[in-house]
């Protein structure tokens, strides 16, 4: 049995043990706080940049690319309300413009191949490709554009495959189903 002379030694050892335990927990808390203070970088999906900032869509077949007015040489789309000849043409024009907006917003590359011709409004005629997809051909295949003809294809006439420049009739049938 330990006598009264050993009590201060035991108290000192007990105090030292408590202090060292506190010190260990304090250091662990500081290290844990330091680890938590550095936020992890959030997971970010890096999508390739769109070409949308280079393109202004005036009409589905009329674009401004890098400040240059372009008209598709291989497609004629319905005219918007101010220039349309019937309700059907105006409504279709809005759908086609929305479709072209979607293509442009998703595209990461755009290419313009001029034909060397200028139309009556001073626009360069040519082919536009979005990520390698020919815009005029795509619009034509989906029934959203006619081929350029003189006179211009009339979107207000009854549906007929015999009309000059008419889009494929199958595109209209597919949309109806």
Buried (B, 14 or more C-beta within 10 A) or exposed (E): EEEEEEEEEEEEEEEEEEEEEEEEEEEEEEEEEEEEEEEEEEEEEEEEEBBBEBBBBBBBBBBBBEEEBBBBBBBBBBBBEEEBEBEEBBBBBBEBBEBBBEBBEBBEEBBBEEEEEEBEEEBBBBBBBBEEEBBBBBBBBBBBBBBBEEEEBBBEEEEEEEBEBBBEEEBEEEEEE
